[in-house]
Amino acid sequence: LGFRILHIGTTISVEGPETLWESVFNVLFVMRKKQILPGIEGGDASYRKAITDSLEIPLKLRQYISGVAFVEPPEFF
């Protein structure tokens, strides 16, 4: 499909360009900003958030994939 496999374990971690995620899983990406270090100047991060409301696992992958999750920047307290 074009995704790069990063890790295989209990879960599988993959990466790919936004256009690939959009075409294969029907997700959208929007720009977001998040404070990751409260109270520290420059403690925020801009990132592309996956909008998964319309996410759909393709029929040919359903026997292998039970779900898809996207990682966001962590928040440090």
C-alpha positions as CSV (number, residue, x, y, z in Angstrom):
1,L,0.0,0.0,0.0
2,G,3.0,2.3,0.5
3,F,3.2,2.6,4.3
4,R,6.6,2.2,6.0
5,I,6.5,-0.4,8.8
6,L,8.3,1.0,11.9
7,H,7.6,-1.7,14.5
8,I,5.8,-5.0,14.8
9,G,4.6,-6.2,18.2
10,T,1.2,-6.4,19.9
11,T,0.5,-3.4,17.6
12,I,2.0,-2.4,14.3
13,S,3.4,1.1,13.9
14,V,3.5,2.5,10.4
15,E,4.1,5.9,8.8
16,G,3.1,7.4,5.5
17,P,2.3,10.7,3.9
18,E,-1.0,12.4,4.6
19,T,-2.2,11.8,1.1
20,L,-1.8,8.0,1.6
21,W,-3.7,8.0,4.9
22,E,-6.4,10.1,3.2
23,S,-6.8,7.8,0.2
24,V,-6.5,4.5,2.1
25,F,-8.4,5.2,5.4
26,N,-10.5,8.3,4.5
27,V,-9.0,10.5,7.2
28,L,-8.4,14.3,7.0
29,F,-5.6,16.3,8.6
30,V,-5.9,19.8,10.1
31,M,-3.3,22.0,11.6
32,R,-3.5,22.3,15.4
33,K,-1.4,24.0,18.1
34,K,-1.0,22.4,21.6
35,Q,0.7,23.6,24.7
36,I,3.1,20.8,25.8
37,L,5.1,22.6,28.4
38,P,2.7,24.9,30.5
39,G,4.2,28.1,31.7
40,I,7.3,27.9,29.5
41,E,7.8,30.3,26.7
42,G,7.9,28.4,23.4
43,G,6.3,25.4,25.2
44,D,3.8,24.7,22.5
45,A,3.9,22.5,19.4
46,S,2.2,22.8,16.0
47,Y,1.1,19.5,14.5
48,R,-1.3,17.9,12.0
49,K,-4.2,16.3,13.8
50,A,-6.0,13.4,12.2
51,I,-9.8,13.8,11.9
52,T,-11.1,10.2,12.0
53,D,-14.8,10.7,12.0
54,S,-15.0,9.2,8.5
55,L,-12.2,6.7,9.0
56,E,-12.9,3.5,7.2
57,I,-10.7,0.4,7.2
58,P,-10.6,-1.0,3.6
59,L,-12.4,-4.3,3.2
60,K,-9.2,-6.1,2.1
61,L,-7.5,-5.0,5.4
62,R,-10.2,-5.7,7.9
63,Q,-9.0,-9.3,8.6
64,Y,-5.6,-7.8,9.7
65,I,-6.6,-4.4,11.2
66,S,-9.0,-3.9,14.1
67,G,-8.3,-0.2,14.6
68,V,-6.2,2.8,13.7
69,A,-4.8,5.4,16.2
70,F,-2.8,8.5,15.6
71,V,-0.2,9.8,18.1
72,E,-0.4,13.5,19.2
73,P,2.4,15.5,20.9
74,P,2.6,14.7,24.6
75,E,1.7,17.2,27.4
76,F,4.3,17.6,30.1
77,F,3.1,18.9,33.5
